[in-house]
Amino acid sequence: MKQINFPNREDWNSLCLRPVQEQQELSNIIKEVFATVAREGDAGLLQYTQRYDHPEAVKIIDMPLDDSVTAIPAELKDAIRIAKNNISKFHSTQIERPVKTDTMPGVTCWRESRPIDRIGIYIPGGSAPLFSTVLMLAIPAQLAGCRDVILCTPPDRNGSINPAILYAANITGVSKVFAVGGAQAIAAMAIGTATIPRVDKIFGPGNQYVTAAKTYAQQLGTAIDMPAGPSEVLIIADEYADAAFVAADILSQAEHGADSQAILLSDNAIIINKVLFELNTQLSQLPRKAIAEQALNNSKAILLNNLDECIEFSNQYAPEHLIITTENAEQLAGKVSNAGSVFLGRYSCESAGDYASGPNHTLPTNGYARSYSGVSVDSFVKKITFQRITAEGISNIGPAIETLATAEGLIAHKEAVTIRLNALKNIKK
């Protein structure tokens, strides 16, 4: 982890840069995947599955969910259900109730939410099968009332899917789970095949190929949750922080992947040195040490003049996860303008948000927290406005509409009002 003391403000932009991934003609690869799926459908998907995941695959499998109930330990089932309850409780507060407003007498307007009909969820498999992401995406989709939830996740070499993924899907109302991974899964959900239906919006994390495929799907007209990049955390710590806790939070981020990034900000050189010492101690005990070490090479510990500067730097960086472990954490939180999710105080670890506290862990990365929010119930609905105008209402608002339409030269717009006003005048006669 690189240590930087009192950097000049003109250097902040370069310090906020994320690790750059090698593209390796990524765009051309993704276009070829989409073209193959569009041309060959399930047969094309099967070719990719045999090549990258399950060599013995003979068809695209719709995985059964019921068997998962007995396939995982009771302790894990109980933990998943605790997480499910907390996530459901938090997200249920986001359901919007229509509020009707009379903008003037006889003119009533309101907005109602309608669920997106069919959504697609991508869940990575491999060394870290993210069954927690199933909860984070399927639960708000269920609360929103989405009709179909299609889940794609890669099988292992034996054609199996982690039973925890299947169990999480089973208890959250997922409609179908398909053993398909990678960019080809995104293409299938965006285009549709004989087996995998086309979806209206795609959610979920993934590697650079999945991320590029989601971006390409959006260009072709299928909505996605948000632009994505490697996971990241920024921690603001003062002299009151627990260095062991901070180091553990950095490593919990670093083990996500080699391209992950952690930023430590402080106004206290002693706490930075303590954290760096703790990092070396704790890193040696990690099963995913090699991955974490690579991520730490992308990471920085930066000493700034005061905590206000730390907040200012954080807002410029716009982190996916922001941990404020200071004496006055809640006071500093009021100054946060750009962050995906904020964790306050020494006991608020990022792991809680990743799994079970309630808020969603699908968050904007790569600086997109400046303009994007994390996934919520709103991500799974459309907002439709309604208005009802009575005879009194058109009489009140009509003359203004006539004036505005005439000023813009849209006379048919004006006449649509005038014809109604004249009809009302004739009724009064």
C-alpha distance (Angstrom), angle and dihedral (degrees) to the residues before:
residue distance angle dihedral
M1 . . .
K2 3.79 . .
Q3 3.82 115.6 .
I4 3.83 118.7 -144.8
N5 3.79 124.2 -178.0
F6 3.80 124.3 -154.2
P7 3.82 98.9 -24.3
N8 3.80 118.2 -160.9
R9 3.80 114.2 -103.2
E10 3.78 91.1 -118.2
D11 3.82 86.8 63.3
W12 3.82 94.8 53.8
N13 3.81 93.1 88.9
S14 3.80 92.5 57.5
L15 3.81 90.8 45.3
C16 3.81 89.1 55.1
L17 3.80 93.3 57.4
R18 3.80 116.7 116.6
P19 3.81 125.3 -137.2
V20 3.81 110.2 -77.6
Q21 3.79 116.0 -129.2
E22 3.78 121.6 -141.6
Q23 3.79 108.0 -109.3
Q24 3.84 98.1 -156.8
E25 3.76 91.4 -169.6
L26 3.78 87.5 -53.9
S27 3.77 94.0 163.0
N28 3.80 93.1 57.1
I29 3.79 91.5 47.7
I30 3.80 92.1 52.3
K31 3.80 92.9 47.7
E32 3.81 89.8 52.1
V33 3.82 91.3 50.3
F34 3.79 91.4 51.5
A35 3.80 91.7 46.0
T36 3.81 91.3 51.1
V37 3.80 93.2 49.3
A38 3.81 91.6 46.1
R39 3.82 91.3 48.9
E40 3.81 101.8 38.3
G41 3.79 105.0 21.5
D42 3.82 114.6 -169.6
A43 3.80 91.5 2.8
G44 3.79 89.8 59.2
L45 3.79 91.6 47.5
L46 3.78 90.2 50.6
Q47 3.79 91.5 53.6
Y48 3.81 91.2 54.5
T49 3.82 91.9 44.6
Q50 3.80 91.4 52.4
R51 3.80 91.4 46.5
Y52 3.80 100.0 47.1
D53 3.81 109.5 18.1
H54 3.80 122.6 10.6
P55 3.83 115.4 17.2
E56 3.82 92.9 -170.7
A57 3.82 95.5 52.9
V58 3.80 113.7 131.9
K59 3.80 100.4 178.2
I60 3.79 142.9 4.5
I61 3.78 104.5 -85.4
D62 3.79 128.1 -141.5
M63 3.80 98.0 -152.3
P64 3.84 120.1 -133.9
L65 3.80 113.2 -121.9
D66 3.80 104.3 -165.8
D67 3.81 95.4 74.3
S68 3.80 90.7 60.8
V69 3.81 91.2 73.9
T70 3.81 91.1 74.1
A71 3.81 97.3 30.7
I72 3.81 99.8 77.3
P73 3.83 131.5 55.3
A74 3.80 119.8 -90.5
E75 3.82 90.6 -120.6
L76 3.80 91.7 58.1
K77 3.81 91.7 45.5
D78 3.80 90.1 52.5
A79 3.82 91.2 49.3
I80 3.80 91.9 49.0
R81 3.80 90.5 50.3
I82 3.82 91.6 50.6
A83 3.80 89.0 52.1
K84 3.81 90.8 46.1
N85 3.80 92.1 52.2
N86 3.81 93.5 49.2
I87 3.81 93.8 45.2
S88 3.81 90.7 47.7
K89 3.80 92.6 48.0
F90 3.80 93.1 50.7
H91 3.80 96.2 44.0
S92 3.80 94.1 45.6
T93 3.81 87.8 68.2
Q94 3.82 88.1 64.5
I95 3.79 96.0 64.0
E96 3.79 106.2 116.1
R97 3.79 120.8 -136.3
P98 3.83 116.8 -151.3
V99 3.79 114.9 -104.7
K100 3.78 116.5 -163.0
T101 3.80 117.2 -147.0
D102 3.80 128.9 -169.0
T103 3.78 101.5 -143.6
M104 3.81 86.7 -173.1
P105 3.82 133.4 -15.6
G106 3.80 108.9 -57.7
V107 3.82 95.2 10.5
T108 3.81 113.2 100.6
C109 3.81 122.0 178.6
W110 3.79 133.8 178.5
R111 3.79 143.8 156.0
E112 3.79 129.9 -128.7
S113 3.80 132.3 -171.0
R114 3.79 121.2 -126.3
P115 3.82 121.8 -171.6
I116 3.77 121.8 -114.4
D117 3.81 102.6 -109.5
R118 3.80 101.8 -133.3
I119 3.77 126.8 13.6
G120 3.79 130.9 -176.1
I121 3.79 125.0 -142.1
Y122 3.79 123.8 -161.8
I123 3.81 116.3 -158.6
P124 3.82 119.7 -174.2
G125 3.81 117.1 -131.1
G126 3.77 124.9 -173.9
S127 3.80 121.7 86.3
A128 3.82 93.8 -11.9
P129 3.83 111.6 35.1
L130 3.79 102.1 -164.3
F131 3.80 102.6 -143.1
S132 3.81 86.8 154.3
T133 3.81 88.0 67.6
V134 3.80 89.3 57.0
L135 3.81 87.3 61.5
M136 3.80 93.2 44.9
L137 3.81 93.1 53.1
A138 3.80 106.3 29.6
I139 3.80 95.9 47.2
P140 3.84 97.2 58.7
A141 3.82 88.7 40.8
Q142 3.80 88.6 55.0
L143 3.81 92.1 46.7
A144 3.81 90.1 48.9
G145 3.80 90.1 53.8
C146 3.82 99.5 -117.5
R147 3.81 108.7 178.8
D148 3.82 97.6 -142.9
V149 3.79 130.9 22.4
I150 3.82 112.3 -168.4
L151 3.81 117.2 -167.4
C152 3.81 126.2 -164.0
T153 3.78 123.2 -171.7
P154 3.81 131.2 158.8
P155 3.81 119.8 -101.9
D156 3.78 121.7 -131.6
R157 3.81 122.9 -113.5
N158 3.81 89.0 -80.1
G159 3.80 93.8 51.5
S160 3.81 93.7 -107.1
I161 3.79 129.7 132.8
N162 3.78 121.8 -144.3
P163 3.82 105.0 -91.3
A164 3.81 91.7 -136.2
I165 3.81 88.9 62.4
L166 3.80 90.0 50.9
Y167 3.81 92.3 46.2
A168 3.81 92.5 50.1
A169 3.81 88.9 48.8
N170 3.80 91.0 48.5
I171 3.81 95.7 54.3
T172 3.81 95.7 42.8
G173 3.78 100.3 54.8
V174 3.82 100.3 -104.1
S175 3.80 107.8 170.6
K176 3.81 101.2 -150.4
V177 3.80 137.2 -1.6
F178 3.80 119.5 -153.0
A179 3.80 125.1 -163.5
V180 3.81 94.9 -130.8
G181 3.79 126.5 118.0
G182 3.77 143.5 -179.8
A183 3.78 129.9 29.1
Q184 3.81 89.3 -34.4
A185 3.82 90.3 65.1
I186 3.79 90.3 54.2
A187 3.81 90.0 48.1
A188 3.81 91.0 50.5
M189 3.80 92.8 51.7
A190 3.80 91.9 45.1
I191 3.81 96.4 46.3
G192 3.81 104.3 23.4
T193 3.81 128.5 -134.3
A194 3.79 134.4 -152.6
T195 3.82 88.8 -86.4
I196 3.80 105.5 28.4
P197 3.81 115.0 53.3
R198 3.78 122.4 -136.0
V199 3.81 111.6 -103.2
D200 3.79 131.6 -149.2
K201 3.81 97.4 -135.1
I202 3.80 134.3 14.5
F203 3.80 125.4 -144.3
G204 3.77 136.0 -178.9
P205 3.81 146.1 70.5
G206 3.78 129.4 -88.5
N207 3.78 146.7 147.1
Q208 3.80 125.0 -63.3
Y209 3.82 91.2 -78.9
V210 3.80 93.4 52.7
T211 3.80 90.9 45.0
A212 3.81 92.1 50.1
A213 3.81 90.3 46.1
K214 3.82 91.2 53.6
T215 3.79 90.1 50.5
Y216 3.80 90.5 50.1
A217 3.81 91.4 46.9
Q218 3.79 88.4 55.0
Q219 3.80 90.1 52.8
L220 3.80 88.0 54.0
G221 3.79 92.7 52.5
T222 3.81 106.7 -91.0
A223 3.80 113.2 121.4
I224 3.82 120.7 -128.0
D225 3.78 132.8 -160.8
M226 3.81 96.9 -112.1
P227 3.80 143.3 -48.6
A228 3.78 109.0 -71.8
G229 3.76 141.0 -154.4
P230 3.81 139.2 157.6
S231 3.79 116.5 -43.0
E232 3.81 119.1 -97.5
V233 3.80 144.6 -178.0
L234 3.80 132.5 -162.4
I235 3.80 118.5 -162.0
I236 3.80 125.8 -163.9
A237 3.81 110.6 -161.2
D238 3.79 132.3 174.3
E239 3.81 132.2 -171.8
Y240 3.82 90.8 -75.0
A241 3.82 93.3 59.9
D242 3.80 121.7 109.2
A243 3.81 105.3 -118.1
A244 3.82 93.2 -154.7
F245 3.81 90.8 53.5
V246 3.81 91.9 48.6
A247 3.81 92.4 48.8
A248 3.81 90.2 49.7
D249 3.81 90.3 52.3
I250 3.80 91.5 50.4
L251 3.79 91.4 50.6
S252 3.81 93.1 46.1
Q253 3.78 86.0 59.6
A254 3.79 95.4 41.1
E255 3.82 94.0 55.7
H256 3.83 90.7 61.5
G257 3.78 91.5 81.0
A258 3.78 145.5 -39.8
D259 3.81 90.3 -97.6
S260 3.81 94.6 52.7
Q261 3.78 119.0 113.5
A262 3.81 136.4 -149.7
I263 3.81 124.6 -168.0
L264 3.81 121.1 -165.6
L265 3.80 117.1 -163.7
S266 3.79 124.9 -174.2
D267 3.78 143.5 153.5
N268 3.79 89.8 -144.9
A269 3.82 123.0 76.8
I270 3.80 93.0 -164.2
I271 3.81 94.4 60.0
I272 3.82 90.8 48.2
N273 3.81 90.9 53.4
K274 3.80 91.1 47.5
V275 3.79 91.4 50.8
L276 3.81 92.3 49.3
F277 3.81 89.6 51.4
E278 3.80 91.1 49.3
L279 3.80 90.7 49.1
N280 3.79 91.7 60.2
T281 3.79 91.6 47.3
Q282 3.81 96.3 48.4
L283 3.81 96.5 38.2
S284 3.80 92.4 64.3
Q285 3.81 90.0 62.0
L286 3.82 97.7 52.4
P287 3.82 121.3 108.3
R288 3.82 87.9 -149.8
K289 3.80 92.4 47.7
A290 3.80 95.4 133.3
I291 3.81 92.4 54.3
A292 3.80 92.5 45.2
E293 3.81 91.7 50.1
Q294 3.79 91.2 55.7
A295 3.80 90.9 49.3
L296 3.80 90.9 50.0
N297 3.80 88.3 57.3
N298 3.83 85.8 63.7
S299 3.80 92.4 47.3
K300 3.79 134.4 91.9
A301 3.81 140.3 -157.5
I302 3.80 108.6 -154.3
L303 3.80 126.5 -169.0
L304 3.81 113.2 -150.9
N305 3.80 132.9 -179.5
N306 3.81 98.7 -106.5
L307 3.79 143.9 -13.8
D308 3.80 92.9 -93.4
E309 3.80 88.0 61.3
C310 3.81 88.6 49.0
I311 3.81 90.6 55.7
E312 3.79 91.1 45.4
F313 3.81 91.4 51.9
S314 3.80 90.7 46.4
N315 3.79 92.1 52.7
Q316 3.78 89.1 51.6
Y317 3.82 91.6 49.1
A318 3.86 91.8 44.6
P319 3.82 97.0 -155.4
E320 3.77 127.2 -150.0
H321 3.82 89.4 -135.2
L322 3.81 122.9 23.4
I323 3.81 120.5 -169.5
I324 3.82 116.9 -169.5
T325 3.78 109.2 -168.0
T326 3.80 102.7 171.6
E327 3.77 137.7 119.4
N328 3.83 91.1 -101.1
A329 3.80 99.5 34.1
E330 3.81 96.9 147.3
Q331 3.80 92.3 49.2
L332 3.80 90.6 52.1
A333 3.81 90.5 46.3
G334 3.79 89.1 66.1
K335 3.81 87.9 66.0
V336 3.81 95.1 53.9
S337 3.80 112.2 111.4
N338 3.82 103.0 159.7
A339 3.81 122.6 43.4
G340 3.77 138.8 107.9
S341 3.82 97.1 -136.6
V342 3.81 129.9 -7.7
F343 3.82 126.9 -145.6
L344 3.82 117.0 -161.6
G345 3.79 126.9 -156.8
R346 3.78 135.5 7.4
Y347 3.80 96.0 -70.3
S348 3.82 96.3 49.4
C349 3.78 100.4 94.8
E350 3.79 123.2 -179.7
S351 3.80 89.0 -121.7
A352 3.82 89.4 69.5
G353 3.79 90.5 58.7
D354 3.79 91.9 42.8
Y355 3.78 91.9 58.2
A356 3.74 124.5 9.4
S357 3.81 123.1 -7.3
G358 3.82 94.2 93.2
P359 3.83 113.4 -107.6
N360 3.79 117.3 102.9
H361 3.79 120.4 -92.8
T362 3.82 94.5 -156.5
L363 3.79 97.1 99.7
P364 3.81 140.6 160.4
T365 3.79 114.8 -90.2
N366 3.79 136.6 -176.5
G367 3.82 93.1 46.8
Y368 3.81 94.8 -54.2
A369 3.81 89.0 122.6
R370 3.81 84.6 85.7
S371 3.80 88.6 74.2
Y372 3.83 109.6 6.6
S373 3.79 133.1 70.1
G374 3.77 127.7 -146.8
V375 3.79 120.8 -96.8
S376 3.81 115.1 -72.2
V377 3.78 138.7 155.1
D378 3.82 85.9 -78.7
S379 3.81 88.7 64.8
F380 3.81 89.7 66.6
V381 3.79 99.7 48.0
K382 3.77 140.5 63.4
K383 3.79 119.9 -134.5
I384 3.79 112.9 -131.7
T385 3.79 121.3 -171.1
F386 3.80 123.2 -145.2
Q387 3.79 132.2 -166.3
R388 3.75 134.8 -175.7
I389 3.81 120.2 -165.6
T390 3.77 120.8 -169.6
A391 3.78 128.8 -160.0
E392 3.78 87.9 -93.6
G393 3.79 90.0 49.2
I394 3.80 96.4 52.1
S395 3.80 88.9 47.1
N396 3.80 89.9 54.3
I397 3.78 100.1 41.9
G398 3.82 100.4 27.6
P399 3.83 100.5 84.0
A400 3.81 90.9 52.8
I401 3.82 90.8 50.2
E402 3.82 90.5 49.7
T403 3.80 90.7 52.4
L404 3.82 93.8 46.8
A405 3.81 94.3 46.8
T406 3.81 92.1 47.8
A407 3.81 90.5 50.8
E408 3.81 89.7 54.9
G409 3.79 92.4 46.1
L410 3.82 93.6 -117.9
I411 3.78 98.8 133.3
A412 3.83 95.7 169.0
H413 3.80 87.6 59.7
K414 3.80 89.3 52.9
E415 3.82 92.9 47.0
A416 3.83 91.4 52.7
V417 3.80 85.8 64.8
T418 3.78 98.3 36.1
I419 3.81 93.0 55.1
R420 3.79 89.7 56.2
L421 3.79 94.4 45.9
N422 3.82 90.4 50.1
A423 3.79 90.7 49.7
L424 3.78 90.1 53.9
K425 3.81 91.0 49.3
N426 3.82 89.8 53.2
I427 3.81 91.0 50.6
K428 3.79 91.0 53.2
K429 3.81 90.4 51.3
